[in-house]
Amino acid sequence: MSISRFIAGFVVGGAIGAIAGILLAPKSGEETRRIIGEKAQDMARRADETAKQIQSKADDAVSDLQKKGEEIKGKIQDLMSKQKDSKSEAES
């Protein structure tokens, strides 16, 4: 299971639980609507923070892969250059 699916399931489950708890609590309609609004804002904020954290980790991973790719490219170019030099010396 991917981490993004787990987080999405966690958020959805939390939302369902919070809404069920609010709706089943003995409060007035106005108070219930206020609480639902506050919870929705809180959950939206948390989802946004989680998305930003995931994006940051993904950006870091892409950056690391790009660096490693450049290192590998440099090593391959060095090997090709050495092989070309060896071939030129052998022909001389």
C-alpha positions in Angstrom: 0.0 0.0 0.0 1.4 3.4 -0.9 1.8 6.1 1.7 -0.5 8.5 -0.2 -3.4 5.9 -0.2 -2.8 5.4 3.5 -2.9 9.1 4.2 -6.0 9.6 2.1 -7.7 6.7 3.9 -6.7 8.2 7.2 -8.1 11.6 6.4 -11.3 10.2 5.0 -11.8 7.9 8.0 -11.1 10.8 10.4 -13.6 13.0 8.6 -16.3 10.3 8.7 -15.7 9.7 12.4 -15.7 13.4 13.2 -18.9 14.1 11.3 -20.6 11.0 12.9 -19.6 12.1 16.3 -20.8 15.7 15.8 -24.1 14.6 14.3 -24.8 12.2 17.1 -23.9 14.6 19.8 -26.8 16.4 21.6 -26.2 20.0 20.5 -28.2 22.7 18.8 -28.2 22.9 15.0 -26.3 26.2 15.0 -23.6 24.9 17.3 -23.4 21.7 15.2 -22.9 23.7 12.0 -20.2 25.8 13.6 -18.4 22.7 14.9 -18.7 21.0 11.4 -17.3 24.2 9.8 -14.3 24.3 12.3 -13.6 20.6 11.8 -13.7 21.0 8.0 -11.3 23.9 8.1 -9.0 22.0 10.4 -9.0 18.9 8.2 -8.4 21.0 5.1 -5.4 22.6 6.8 -4.1 19.2 7.8 -4.6 17.8 4.3 -2.8 20.8 2.8 0.2 20.3 5.3 0.4 16.6 4.5 0.3 17.3 0.7 3.1 19.9 1.1 5.2 17.4 3.1 4.7 14.7 0.5 5.6 17.1 -2.3 8.7 18.2 -0.4 9.8 14.5 0.0 9.1 13.8 -3.7 11.1 16.9 -4.7 14.0 15.7 -2.6 13.8 12.2 -4.1 13.8 13.6 -7.6 16.7 15.9 -6.8 18.7 12.9 -5.4 17.9 10.8 -8.5 19.1 13.7 -10.8 22.4 14.0 -8.9 23.0 10.2 -9.0 22.1 10.2 -12.7 24.6 13.0 -13.4 27.3 11.1 -11.4 26.6 7.9 -13.4 26.7 9.8 -16.7 30.1 11.3 -15.7 31.5 7.9 -14.9 30.2 6.4 -18.1 31.8 9.3 -20.1 35.1 8.8 -18.3 35.0 5.1 -19.0 34.2 5.7 -22.7 37.0 8.3 -22.9 39.5 5.9 -21.3 38.4 3.1 -23.6 38.8 5.4 -26.7 42.3 6.4 -25.5 43.2 2.8 -25.0 42.0 1.9 -28.4 44.0 4.8 -29.9 47.2 3.8 -28.2 46.7 0.2 -29.3 46.4 1.3 -32.9 49.6 3.4 -32.8 
